[in-house]
Amino acid sequence: MMEIQNNESRRLLDAENGEEETGVRSEQDEYLDKVKNGKLYLATFAAVLGPLSFGFVLGYSSPAIPELSTITDPRLQLDKEEASWFGSIVTIGAAIGGLLGGWMVDKIGRKLSLMFCSIPYIFGFTIIIAAQNVWMLYLGRVLTGLASGVTSLVVPLYISEMAHERVRGAMGSCVQLMVVTGIMGVYIAGLSLDWRWLAICCSIPPTLMMVFMCFMPETPRFLLSQGKRKEAEEALRFLRGPDAPAEWECARIEDASDDQGGSFGMADFKDPGVYKPLGVGIMLMLFQQLTGINAIMFYAETIFEKAHFKNSNVATVVVAATQVVFTAVAALVMDRAGRKLLLILSGVFMCLSTAAFGVYFKLSSETHGNSSGLSLVESPLAQNPAADLSWLALSSMGFFITGFSLGWGPIPWLVMSEIFPTRVKGFASSVCVLTNWGSAFVITKTFQNLMDLLTSAGTFWLFSGCCALNIVFTIIFVPETKGKTLEQIQARFKGTPEQLSYNRPT
């Protein structure tokens, strides 16, 4: 019987490597055909309330800073430097949260980590609501940043370990979709609410997440890693519906988990199944920040002003809405087009648009005899209609946001959640999250120095070059994960297809 099982497993592995074996592959297809996704969607909705809260945190500073900068209470009034820290200190908390989240997911699991990260969200916004001085505002922002860091690590893992391969791309893309939805939501709410009421609204999603997650299961893969097979089967029955044979999928995951080994140690860095995906994950996060997304968003309001768009607050809502629309498009096509193709197309869009931005700034500086960096943006282009280049800036920004939202916005987080073996997910994911938030902080805080050194045109051409590099990196190093189980993805890095086991229980 064992010989028959091994032969069956080998035939499926050969099919995965390109040799057609419809009889064995149909077994997996038949299983997925019996799956009901209703409760999987429910669990995903409960989890993505975390990224929604994350988006509220990121967007909160935009409507709050102008009001806090002109508030009559001198204890709360922010000067230019304090306003800068109020916006950027979130990234410090998020970097710490990424490290904390990596420890939490391995020690207490994905579900409890999500529930606990609701607490600093709620406490952080409560402190902001009750703030009596600037330091209370800072503390509230650090706590909400801490929660955001944990969320950005845990939610992609939770969803990827719950979802099956037919819908994992769409479900995973909902993380970024809810982040940009949260940003847009807080921008819209900021048009009519003051900063305290806005903070009250921002505390609602994490409260709902804590309540809803009480009724959601832990991920089957984490339960199996803890030796809790019965609980894992119950979780799979909840997620897959009553008609799908949960024992079959449970056995498949369990066999792969046994092959992957137990706890993580330093010797694992010699394992290609660890260092290869870790390198890919780190570079994806670094390249995401090197695309220039923060610089584009930094210029968004000024660009709209030069295009004679009078209400800059509404303009920021338009930018956020564009992100939401195209991130939603990415979620819909993710499991059809694939991750790699969307990353490449996204990189091409951003490479061309940032190059066009550089041309815009170069022509503007020549028109006005000014190439001194940031000050050229403040020069009134509209004074000379013949030299009004705002159309170039607007179209470049539109193409850039479209490209980023289609690929390099959602996909690095999705791929991060797919490529690591279970035993190293906590550590490896925390390194990736730390890379993302750390590089975001460094790029944001040094951006003005870069502008002074290279001029605006040179800075955006540098971003264009980075986008070209991320295209090359994607083509050479990033694997296509569409339609593959997590175990198949991890075995590809390891180079040992024997890791994939589809033995059916007897």
Backbone torsions as a table, in degrees:
resi	resn	phi	psi	omega
1	MET	NA	-41.0	179.2
2	MET	-62.7	-37.6	179.2
3	GLU	-63.4	-40.5	178.9
4	ILE	-63.5	-42.8	179.7
5	GLN	-62.8	-42.1	-179.3
6	ASN	-65.2	-40.0	178.1
7	ASN	-64.1	-40.4	178.3
8	GLU	-62.7	-42.7	179.2
9	SER	-63.2	-40.9	-178.3
10	ARG	-65.3	-39.0	179.7
11	ARG	-63.4	-37.7	179.4
12	LEU	-70.2	-36.3	178.1
13	LEU	-65.3	-39.7	177.1
14	ASP	-62.6	-38.3	177.9
15	ALA	-64.3	-39.3	179.3
16	GLU	-64.2	-31.3	-178.9
17	ASN	-86.9	10.2	172.9
18	GLY	113.5	-7.6	178.9
19	GLU	-91.1	120.1	-172.7
20	GLU	-68.4	129.4	178.6
21	GLU	-145.2	75.6	-170.4
22	THR	-63.1	-31.7	-177.8
23	GLY	-61.7	-44.3	-178.9
24	VAL	-78.0	-40.9	-178.9
25	ARG	-62.7	-33.3	-178.8
26	SER	-66.1	-23.5	177.3
27	GLU	-61.4	-42.7	176.6
28	GLN	-68.6	-40.4	178.8
29	ASP	-63.9	-39.9	178.8
30	GLU	-63.3	-38.3	177.7
31	TYR	-62.6	-47.9	-178.0
32	LEU	-66.8	-29.5	177.5
33	ASP	-64.9	-24.9	-179.3
34	LYS	-87.6	-7.2	-175.9
35	VAL	-74.6	137.0	171.3
36	LYS	-108.0	125.5	-171.0
37	ASN	-93.4	0.7	-173.2
38	GLY	-55.4	-50.0	-177.3
39	LYS	-76.0	-25.3	172.4
40	LEU	-63.9	-43.3	177.1
41	TYR	-63.4	-37.5	178.9
42	LEU	-64.2	-45.3	179.0
43	ALA	-64.6	-38.0	177.5
44	THR	-64.0	-42.2	178.6
45	PHE	-60.0	-44.7	179.2
46	ALA	-60.1	-40.5	-177.2
47	ALA	-71.0	-40.3	-174.5
48	VAL	-77.3	-0.5	166.9
49	LEU	-64.0	-23.6	174.5
50	GLY	-66.4	-54.7	174.3
51	PRO	-58.9	-31.7	174.7
52	LEU	-61.3	-44.0	176.4
53	SER	-63.0	-39.5	177.1
54	PHE	-58.2	-44.9	177.8
55	GLY	-63.3	-38.3	176.4
56	PHE	-61.5	-39.2	178.9
57	VAL	-64.1	-47.2	-178.4
58	LEU	-63.8	-40.7	-175.8
59	GLY	-83.0	-15.9	-172.6
60	TYR	-60.1	-37.3	-175.0
61	SER	-65.9	-29.2	-175.6
62	SER	-63.2	-50.9	175.9
63	PRO	-80.2	-23.0	-174.9
64	ALA	-79.4	-38.6	-174.8
65	ILE	-60.9	-47.5	179.1
66	PRO	-57.5	-38.3	-179.9
67	GLU	-71.8	-41.8	179.7
68	LEU	-70.4	-22.9	178.9
69	SER	-76.5	-20.2	-177.8
70	THR	-118.0	8.2	-177.5
71	ILE	-64.9	147.4	-176.7
72	THR	-76.9	-23.9	179.9
73	ASP	-73.1	113.5	-176.6
74	PRO	-65.9	-22.2	-179.4
75	ARG	-71.2	-25.2	-177.0
76	LEU	-108.4	-10.5	-176.1
77	GLN	-67.5	131.4	-178.9
78	LEU	-99.7	130.5	170.1
79	ASP	-85.7	-176.4	-173.2
80	LYS	-61.2	-43.0	-179.4
81	GLU	-68.3	-43.4	179.4
82	GLU	-64.4	-37.3	177.3
83	ALA	-64.4	-37.6	177.7
84	SER	-62.3	-43.6	179.1
85	TRP	-69.5	-36.3	178.3
86	PHE	-59.1	-36.8	179.1
87	GLY	-78.8	-39.3	-170.3
88	SER	-94.3	-16.8	-175.5
89	ILE	-67.0	-19.2	176.1
90	VAL	-58.5	-38.0	-177.6
91	THR	-65.7	-31.2	176.6
92	ILE	-67.3	-47.1	177.0
93	GLY	-60.6	-38.4	-178.8
94	ALA	-67.6	-37.8	177.5
95	ALA	-62.6	-43.0	176.7
96	ILE	-64.6	-41.1	178.8
97	GLY	-62.0	-34.6	176.7
98	GLY	-62.0	-42.8	177.1
99	LEU	-65.6	-44.3	179.3
100	LEU	-63.0	-41.8	179.8
101	GLY	-62.4	-37.0	177.9
102	GLY	-62.5	-35.9	176.4
103	TRP	-73.6	-41.6	-175.3
104	MET	-65.0	-43.3	-175.0
105	VAL	-64.5	-28.5	177.7
106	ASP	-82.5	-31.3	-175.0
107	LYS	-87.2	-45.4	-173.6
108	ILE	-117.1	-4.0	176.6
109	GLY	97.6	170.9	-176.3
110	ARG	-73.9	-44.0	-176.3
111	LYS	-63.3	-51.0	-178.5
112	LEU	-65.8	-34.1	177.1
113	SER	-60.9	-42.3	177.8
114	LEU	-64.4	-42.3	-179.2
115	MET	-65.2	-42.7	-178.4
116	PHE	-69.1	-30.8	-178.3
117	CYS	-71.8	-12.3	173.3
118	SER	-66.1	-29.5	-173.7
119	ILE	-64.2	-51.9	177.7
120	PRO	-65.1	-28.8	172.3
121	TYR	-58.1	-53.0	-175.0
122	ILE	-66.1	-45.6	179.9
123	PHE	-65.2	-39.3	-179.4
124	GLY	-62.2	-48.5	179.1
125	PHE	-68.1	-32.2	176.8
126	THR	-64.1	-41.0	177.9
127	ILE	-64.9	-40.1	177.1
128	ILE	-63.3	-42.9	179.4
129	ILE	-59.5	-40.6	-176.3
130	ALA	-94.0	9.2	-172.3
131	ALA	-58.1	135.2	176.1
132	GLN	-114.8	-9.5	178.1
133	ASN	-154.4	174.5	-175.8
134	VAL	-64.7	-35.5	-177.5
135	TRP	-66.5	-31.1	174.1
136	MET	-67.6	-36.6	175.3
137	LEU	-62.9	-43.6	177.6
138	TYR	-60.8	-45.8	-178.3
139	LEU	-61.3	-43.0	177.8
140	GLY	-61.3	-40.6	179.3
141	ARG	-68.3	-37.9	178.0
142	VAL	-64.8	-43.0	-179.6
143	LEU	-64.7	-43.7	177.9
144	THR	-68.0	-31.9	173.9
145	GLY	-66.5	-40.9	176.5
146	LEU	-57.4	-48.0	178.6
147	ALA	-62.5	-37.4	179.6
148	SER	-64.6	-39.2	178.0
149	GLY	-63.7	-43.5	177.1
150	VAL	-63.3	-43.9	-179.2
151	THR	-61.0	-45.0	-176.1
152	SER	-64.4	-20.3	176.9
153	LEU	-92.7	-47.1	-169.0
154	VAL	-75.4	-44.4	-173.4
155	VAL	-61.7	-46.4	176.5
156	PRO	-58.7	-38.6	178.2
157	LEU	-65.1	-45.8	-178.1
158	TYR	-59.1	-46.1	-177.8
159	ILE	-69.3	-43.4	-177.2
160	SER	-65.2	-33.0	-179.5
161	GLU	-81.4	-16.5	175.7
162	MET	-89.8	-41.8	-170.0
163	ALA	-78.2	148.2	173.2
164	HIS	-89.4	171.8	-167.6
165	GLU	-67.3	-21.6	-179.2
166	ARG	-71.9	-27.3	-175.7
167	VAL	-124.7	3.3	-173.8
168	ARG	-62.7	-36.9	179.6
169	GLY	-63.8	-46.8	180.0
170	ALA	-65.3	-44.5	-179.6
171	MET	-64.5	-42.1	179.8
172	GLY	-66.3	-33.2	179.1
173	SER	-70.0	-19.1	178.2
174	CYS	-64.2	-20.6	177.4
175	VAL	-60.9	-56.1	179.7
176	GLN	-66.7	-34.9	178.4
177	LEU	-59.6	-42.7	-179.5
178	MET	-73.8	-29.6	175.2
179	VAL	-62.1	-50.4	-178.3
180	VAL	-70.8	-29.1	174.1
181	THR	-64.8	-40.7	176.8
182	GLY	-63.1	-41.7	177.8
183	ILE	-61.5	-46.8	179.3
184	MET	-63.5	-40.9	-179.4
185	GLY	-61.2	-42.2	-178.7
186	VAL	-73.3	-31.0	173.8
187	TYR	-62.7	-45.8	-179.4
188	ILE	-65.0	-45.9	179.7
189	ALA	-62.7	-33.7	-179.5
190	GLY	-67.2	-16.4	177.4
191	LEU	-68.4	-24.3	-175.0
192	SER	-126.5	-14.4	-177.5
193	LEU	-108.3	147.5	174.1
194	ASP	-80.4	175.9	-169.6
195	TRP	-66.4	-31.2	179.3
196	ARG	-72.7	-47.3	178.6
197	TRP	-64.7	-31.9	176.6
198	LEU	-64.2	-41.0	177.4
199	ALA	-64.9	-36.4	176.6
200	ILE	-61.6	-45.7	178.2
201	CYS	-61.7	-38.2	-178.4
202	CYS	-67.3	-22.1	-179.0
203	SER	-82.6	-7.9	-177.2
204	ILE	-72.3	-50.2	-178.3
205	PRO	-57.4	-44.2	179.1
206	PRO	-65.6	-31.5	176.5
207	THR	-64.9	-43.8	177.4
208	LEU	-64.4	-37.8	179.6
209	MET	-61.9	-43.3	179.8
210	MET	-60.6	-41.5	-179.0
211	VAL	-68.9	-49.0	-176.0
212	PHE	-65.4	-37.0	-177.8
213	MET	-66.9	-18.6	175.9
214	CYS	-60.0	-27.7	-175.0
215	PHE	-102.2	3.7	-179.5
216	MET	-100.9	153.9	-178.3
217	PRO	-83.3	161.6	166.1
218	GLU	-72.3	159.3	-178.2
219	THR	-72.1	141.7	-179.8
220	PRO	-58.1	-38.0	-177.7
221	ARG	-65.9	-39.6	177.3
222	PHE	-67.4	-41.4	179.4
223	LEU	-61.4	-41.5	178.0
224	LEU	-66.6	-35.5	177.9
225	SER	-65.7	-20.6	177.5
226	GLN	-97.7	6.9	179.3
227	GLY	76.3	20.5	-177.1
228	LYS	-104.9	74.3	-175.4
229	ARG	-67.7	-41.8	-178.1
230	LYS	-60.7	-46.0	178.9
231	GLU	-64.6	-34.8	178.7
232	ALA	-64.7	-42.3	178.1
233	GLU	-64.3	-39.1	177.7
234	GLU	-64.5	-40.2	177.5
235	ALA	-63.2	-41.9	179.2
236	LEU	-65.9	-38.0	177.3
237	ARG	-63.6	-38.1	177.0
238	PHE	-64.3	-43.9	-173.7
239	LEU	-80.1	-31.1	-174.0
240	ARG	-101.8	-11.0	-179.2
241	GLY	91.9	169.7	-173.2
242	PRO	-75.9	-18.6	-174.0
243	ASP	-85.8	-23.2	-177.1
244	ALA	-82.8	133.3	178.1
245	PRO	-73.5	93.2	-174.9
246	ALA	-61.0	-28.0	-178.4
247	GLU	-62.2	-34.0	-179.0
248	TRP	-65.1	-49.7	179.5
249	GLU	-66.2	-37.0	179.8
250	CYS	-62.2	-42.9	178.8
251	ALA	-64.4	-39.0	179.4
252	ARG	-62.3	-47.5	-180.0
253	ILE	-65.6	-40.9	-177.1
254	GLU	-64.0	-42.6	178.9
255	ASP	-61.7	-44.1	179.2
256	ALA	-65.3	-37.7	179.5
257	SER	-65.9	-37.8	177.6
258	ASP	-63.6	-40.4	179.9
259	ASP	-67.6	-32.5	-176.6
260	GLN	-73.9	-16.6	177.0
261	GLY	94.7	-176.9	-173.0
262	GLY	-93.2	-112.3	-172.7
263	SER	-82.0	162.6	-177.6
264	PHE	-89.2	135.5	177.2
265	GLY	-139.3	172.1	-177.5
266	MET	-61.2	-30.1	-179.6
267	ALA	-63.8	-20.7	-179.3
268	ASP	-67.1	-18.2	178.6
269	PHE	-66.6	-15.0	175.3
270	LYS	-84.9	-9.1	-177.5
271	ASP	-84.3	120.6	178.8
272	PRO	-60.9	-22.6	176.1
273	GLY	-72.2	-7.3	177.6
274	VAL	-112.1	-53.9	-172.5
275	TYR	-74.3	-28.4	178.2
276	LYS	-67.5	-53.5	177.2
277	PRO	-64.9	-30.5	177.7
278	LEU	-64.5	-42.7	176.8
279	GLY	-62.8	-42.4	178.4
280	VAL	-63.4	-44.6	-179.1
281	GLY	-62.8	-43.5	-179.9
282	ILE	-63.7	-45.2	-178.2
283	MET	-68.2	-35.0	176.4
284	LEU	-61.2	-43.6	-179.5
285	MET	-67.7	-39.3	179.7
286	LEU	-67.1	-45.7	-179.8
287	PHE	-65.7	-31.4	177.5
288	GLN	-59.2	-41.5	179.7
289	GLN	-76.6	-29.9	-179.2
290	LEU	-78.4	-2.7	176.0
291	THR	-67.7	-22.2	-178.3
292	GLY	96.7	16.9	-177.0
293	ILE	-58.2	-41.1	-179.3
294	ASN	-68.1	-35.2	178.4
295	ALA	-66.7	-43.0	179.3
296	ILE	-61.2	-45.2	-179.9
297	MET	-67.1	-31.6	177.4
298	PHE	-62.4	-38.5	-177.1
299	TYR	-87.3	-9.3	-170.1
300	ALA	-54.5	-49.5	-176.1
301	GLU	-63.9	-43.1	-179.9
302	THR	-64.0	-39.8	-179.3
303	ILE	-64.8	-40.9	177.6
304	PHE	-64.5	-37.0	178.5
305	GLU	-63.6	-43.0	179.8
306	LYS	-67.8	-21.7	176.3
307	ALA	-89.0	11.8	176.9
308	HIS	67.7	25.1	174.8
309	PHE	-85.9	103.3	-165.6
310	LYS	-67.2	-41.8	-175.0
311	ASN	-92.7	97.4	-176.2
312	SER	-68.3	-26.9	176.9
313	ASN	-64.5	-43.0	176.4
314	VAL	-65.6	-34.3	179.6
315	ALA	-61.5	-41.3	178.4
316	THR	-64.7	-33.9	175.6
317	VAL	-64.7	-40.3	178.8
318	VAL	-61.6	-43.8	178.5
319	VAL	-61.3	-46.3	-179.6
320	ALA	-63.7	-39.8	179.3
321	ALA	-63.9	-37.3	176.8
322	THR	-61.6	-42.1	177.1
323	GLN	-61.7	-43.3	-179.3
324	VAL	-61.6	-47.5	-176.5
325	VAL	-59.8	-48.6	-174.3
326	PHE	-80.0	-24.4	171.1
327	THR	-68.4	-37.1	175.2
328	ALA	-64.0	-40.5	176.2
329	VAL	-60.4	-43.5	178.4
330	ALA	-59.8	-42.1	179.4
331	ALA	-62.3	-37.8	-177.9
332	LEU	-70.5	-33.8	-175.1
333	VAL	-102.0	-2.0	-173.0
334	MET	-57.5	-44.0	-176.4
335	ASP	-84.2	-0.8	174.7
336	ARG	-105.6	-51.1	-177.5
337	ALA	-76.7	-32.3	-177.3
338	GLY	94.6	157.1	-176.9
339	ARG	-70.6	-43.4	-171.8
340	LYS	-65.8	-45.7	-179.9
341	LEU	-61.4	-43.1	180.0
342	LEU	-66.3	-36.4	176.7
343	LEU	-63.2	-42.4	-179.2
344	ILE	-66.2	-47.7	178.3
345	LEU	-60.9	-41.6	177.9
346	SER	-60.7	-44.0	179.3
347	GLY	-62.8	-39.6	178.3
348	VAL	-63.8	-46.7	178.2
349	PHE	-55.3	-48.0	-175.4
350	MET	-72.3	-35.6	178.6
351	CYS	-61.4	-46.8	-179.1
352	LEU	-68.9	-40.5	-176.4
353	SER	-71.0	-38.5	177.3
354	THR	-70.4	-32.8	173.9
355	ALA	-63.6	-41.2	177.4
356	ALA	-65.0	-36.8	174.4
357	PHE	-59.3	-43.6	178.0
358	GLY	-60.2	-40.5	176.7
359	VAL	-62.4	-42.5	178.3
360	TYR	-57.0	-49.0	-179.0
361	PHE	-68.1	-35.5	178.9
362	LYS	-65.5	-47.6	179.6
363	LEU	-65.6	-36.5	178.5
364	SER	-64.5	-42.7	-178.3
365	SER	-67.2	-36.7	178.5
366	GLU	-70.3	-37.5	-179.8
367	THR	-63.7	-39.2	-174.9
368	HIS	-105.4	5.2	178.1
369	GLY	63.1	38.0	-175.2
370	ASN	-142.6	119.4	176.7
371	SER	-128.9	34.4	-173.2
372	SER	-90.3	27.9	174.4
373	GLY	86.8	-127.2	-171.2
374	LEU	-62.4	-32.2	-175.7
375	SER	-63.1	-24.6	-179.5
376	LEU	-66.9	-27.6	179.1
377	VAL	-69.6	-28.5	-177.2
378	GLU	-83.7	-6.5	178.6
379	SER	-75.1	138.6	-173.4
380	PRO	-76.9	93.0	179.9
381	LEU	-59.6	-32.4	-174.0
382	ALA	-69.4	-6.8	179.9
383	GLN	-64.9	-27.6	179.6
384	ASN	-122.9	98.2	-175.9
385	PRO	-54.6	-33.8	-178.7
386	ALA	-66.3	-26.3	-177.9
387	ALA	-102.2	11.6	-178.1
388	ASP	-72.7	108.0	-177.3
389	LEU	-105.1	18.6	-175.3
390	SER	-62.1	-28.4	178.8
391	TRP	-60.6	-36.0	-180.0
392	LEU	-69.0	-41.4	178.6
393	ALA	-66.6	-43.0	-179.5
394	LEU	-63.5	-45.9	-179.5
395	SER	-66.6	-37.7	178.1
396	SER	-63.4	-43.2	179.8
397	MET	-65.3	-41.5	178.9
398	GLY	-61.3	-45.3	179.0
399	PHE	-65.1	-39.1	-178.9
400	PHE	-64.4	-49.5	-178.1
401	ILE	-62.6	-39.5	176.6
402	THR	-60.1	-49.1	-179.1
403	GLY	-62.6	-45.6	-179.5
404	PHE	-62.1	-42.3	-177.3
405	SER	-68.8	-30.1	-179.4
406	LEU	-75.3	-26.9	-173.8
407	GLY	-138.2	-70.7	-170.9
408	TRP	-73.9	-7.1	171.1
409	GLY	-76.9	-62.8	-175.4
410	PRO	-84.5	-31.3	-165.7
411	ILE	-71.9	-39.1	177.3
412	PRO	-55.2	-39.3	178.7
413	TRP	-69.1	-37.1	178.6
414	LEU	-66.3	-49.2	-178.8
415	VAL	-63.5	-38.5	177.1
416	MET	-55.1	-38.3	-176.8
417	SER	-78.3	-11.0	-174.4
418	GLU	-102.3	-26.3	-162.1
419	ILE	-96.1	-12.7	-173.7
420	PHE	-95.8	140.3	171.7
421	PRO	-61.8	153.6	-175.1
422	THR	-55.6	-40.4	-173.2
423	ARG	-69.0	-19.3	-177.9
424	VAL	-115.4	4.7	-174.5
425	LYS	-59.7	-42.0	-179.0
426	GLY	-61.4	-52.1	-178.5
427	PHE	-65.0	-50.4	-175.0
428	ALA	-64.8	-41.4	179.8
429	SER	-65.6	-37.2	179.0
430	SER	-65.9	-36.7	176.5
431	VAL	-63.9	-41.9	179.4
432	CYS	-65.1	-44.7	-179.9
433	VAL	-65.0	-41.3	177.6
434	LEU	-61.8	-40.5	177.2
435	THR	-60.8	-45.0	-178.5
436	ASN	-62.9	-52.7	-176.6
437	TRP	-72.0	-36.0	177.9
438	GLY	-65.0	-44.6	179.0
439	SER	-68.5	-33.4	176.3
440	ALA	-62.0	-42.7	179.3
441	PHE	-65.1	-46.3	-178.1
442	VAL	-63.1	-46.0	-177.9
443	ILE	-65.4	-40.9	-179.5
444	THR	-64.9	-44.8	-175.6
445	LYS	-76.1	-23.9	-178.4
446	THR	-103.0	3.5	-174.5
447	PHE	-61.0	-43.8	-179.5
448	GLN	-63.0	-38.7	177.4
449	ASN	-63.3	-38.1	178.3
450	LEU	-65.1	-40.0	177.6
451	MET	-62.7	-41.8	179.8
452	ASP	-65.3	-36.2	-176.4
453	LEU	-77.3	-44.7	-171.9
454	LEU	-106.5	-7.0	-169.0
455	THR	70.8	166.2	-179.0
456	SER	-61.7	-45.0	-179.0
457	ALA	-61.3	-47.1	-179.5
458	GLY	-61.9	-37.8	179.9
459	THR	-63.8	-44.5	-178.5
460	PHE	-73.6	-29.0	173.1
461	TRP	-69.2	-31.9	173.9
462	LEU	-63.7	-44.3	176.1
463	PHE	-60.6	-39.1	178.1
464	SER	-61.6	-41.4	176.5
465	GLY	-62.9	-39.6	177.5
466	CYS	-64.3	-38.0	177.5
467	CYS	-65.3	-37.4	176.1
468	ALA	-63.6	-40.5	178.0
469	LEU	-64.8	-37.6	-178.8
470	ASN	-69.9	-25.6	173.2
471	ILE	-64.8	-47.5	179.6
472	VAL	-62.0	-44.5	179.3
473	PHE	-59.4	-43.7	-179.6
474	THR	-61.6	-46.3	-177.8
475	ILE	-60.9	-41.1	-172.8
476	ILE	-85.5	-42.1	-166.0
477	PHE	-112.6	-25.1	-173.3
478	VAL	-85.7	122.6	179.8
479	PRO	-80.1	154.2	172.8
480	GLU	-81.8	123.5	-177.3
481	THR	-107.5	0.9	-179.3
482	LYS	-59.9	131.0	173.5
483	GLY	73.4	8.2	-179.1
484	LYS	-108.6	146.9	172.9
485	THR	-71.9	161.6	177.9
486	LEU	-60.5	-35.5	-179.6
487	GLU	-67.6	-37.3	177.2
488	GLN	-66.2	-40.3	179.0
489	ILE	-62.2	-46.5	-177.3
490	GLN	-68.4	-35.8	178.2
491	ALA	-66.4	-31.5	179.1
492	ARG	-64.3	-40.9	176.7
493	PHE	-64.8	-40.3	-176.1
494	LYS	-71.9	-25.2	179.3
495	GLY	79.0	17.1	179.3
496	THR	-127.8	93.7	-178.7
497	PRO	-61.3	-14.3	176.2
498	GLU	-62.3	-15.2	177.2
499	GLN	-63.3	-25.2	-176.1
500	LEU	-85.8	114.7	179.9
501	SER	-124.0	125.6	179.8
502	TYR	-116.8	23.4	179.9
503	ASN	-56.3	132.6	177.0
504	ARG	-90.3	140.9	-179.7
505	PRO	-64.6	142.7	179.4
506	THR	-112.2	NA	NA
